[in-house]
Amino acid sequence: MTRYVLDTNQIIAAGTGWLKYGAPVPDNVCSRRLLIHVARNETGLHCPAIMQEYVEKLVTLNHPAERIGEMVKYLLGAFEQVHVVTQNAPHPPSDPDDEIFLLCAMDGNADYLISDDAALLDVSAHYPSFVICQPHVETVRLGI
């Protein structure tokens, strides 16, 4: 199975309403399609610091507490936890908050780090062991 780390912007873009009401058909939100695909068919990766950031951003954006809980439950049930031991990324992104995603991808032997964040996309050439790309690139590649 292909191993993925999803940046927080992907969780936010996927939203939480579909957890209660079901994903729309057809679904025109590539981040949501990719999240569901990874959860069902691939290996999603997370670490406690990433999960904490997901929750913090969902709270900040006023997602209902019940749906935040459902999202956390969904991710914890479908994704594999990585024990991050690497202290510093060899080529850190310009935004220090994004470094944990690189560390999780490195220590989790990820194949892909999916993000719309320029700070991560800008360092992609320095991480040849995994692909850093935007979600629409990966959904096209997967045909989803």
KAWODA-V413270 format. One record per residue. N is the residue number from 0. RES is the residue in three letters. PHI is phi in radians with two decimals (999 if undefined). OMEGA is omega as a letter, one per 20 degrees, with the letter a starting at -180 (* if undefined). Layout:
n: <N N>
res: <RES RES>
phi: <PHI PHI>
omega: <OMEGA OMEGA>
This chain:
n: <0 1 2 3 4 5 6 7 8 9 10 11 12 13 14 15 16 17 18 19 20 21 22 23 24 25 26 27 28 29 30 31 32 33 34 35 36 37 38 39 40 41 42 43 44 45 46 47 48 49 50 51 52 53 54 55 56 57 58 59 60 61 62 63 64 65 66 67 68 69 70 71 72 73 74 75 76 77 78 79 80 81 82 83 84 85 86 87 88 89 90 91 92 93 94 95 96 97 98 99 100 101 102 103 104 105 106 107 108 109 110 111 112 113 114 115 116 117 118 119 120 121 122 123 124 125 126 127 128 129 130 131 132 133 134 135 136 137 138 139 140 141 142 143>
res: <MET THR ARG TYR VAL LEU ASP THR ASN GLN ILE ILE ALA ALA GLY THR GLY TRP LEU LYS TYR GLY ALA PRO VAL PRO ASP ASN VAL CYS SER ARG ARG LEU LEU ILE HIS VAL ALA ARG ASN GLU THR GLY LEU HIS CYS PRO ALA ILE MET GLN GLU TYR VAL GLU LYS LEU VAL THR LEU ASN HIS PRO ALA GLU ARG ILE GLY GLU MET VAL LYS TYR LEU LEU GLY ALA PHE GLU GLN VAL HIS VAL VAL THR GLN ASN ALA PRO HIS PRO PRO SER ASP PRO ASP ASP GLU ILE PHE LEU LEU CYS ALA MET ASP GLY ASN ALA ASP TYR LEU ILE SER ASP ASP ALA ALA LEU LEU ASP VAL SER ALA HIS TYR PRO SER PHE VAL ILE CYS GLN PRO HIS VAL GLU THR VAL ARG LEU GLY ILE>
phi: <999 -1.34 -1.89 -2.18 -1.97 -1.90 -1.13 -0.97 -1.07 -1.32 -1.18 -1.10 -1.11 -1.17 1.32 -2.16 -1.04 -1.13 -1.16 -1.63 -1.85 1.57 -1.21 -1.16 -2.19 -1.29 -1.76 -1.68 -1.76 -1.11 -1.11 -1.22 -1.05 -1.18 -1.00 -1.12 -1.07 -1.09 -1.09 -1.58 -2.18 -2.24 -2.01 -1.47 -2.13 -2.61 -2.40 -0.97 -1.13 -1.21 -1.07 -1.10 -1.14 -0.95 -1.10 -0.99 -1.21 -1.13 -1.13 -1.00 -1.56 1.10 -1.20 -1.04 -0.95 -1.07 -1.29 -1.08 -1.05 -1.13 -1.12 -1.07 -1.05 -1.05 -1.18 -1.12 -1.34 -1.85 -1.81 -1.69 -1.43 -1.81 -1.55 -1.42 -1.96 -1.21 -1.46 -2.45 -1.28 -1.08 -2.31 -1.19 -1.27 -1.14 -1.73 -1.00 -1.13 -1.51 -1.06 -1.04 -1.21 -1.16 -1.10 -1.12 -1.11 -1.18 -1.28 -1.65 0.90 -1.19 -1.64 -2.46 -2.09 -1.79 -2.77 -1.82 -1.48 -1.04 -1.07 -1.45 -1.06 -1.17 -1.75 -0.98 -1.12 -1.51 -2.22 -1.25 -1.38 -2.57 -1.63 -1.85 -2.62 -1.41 -1.08 -1.13 -1.13 -1.29 -1.17 -1.14 -1.04 -1.42 1.25 -1.97>
omega: <r a a r r r a a r r r a r a a a a r r a a r r r i a a r a r r r a r a r a a a a a r r a r r a a r r r r r a a a r r r a r r r a a a r r r r r r r a r r a a r r r r a r r a a r a r a r a r a r a a a r r a r r a a r a a r a r a a r a a a r a a a a a a a a a r a r a r a a r a r r a a a r *>
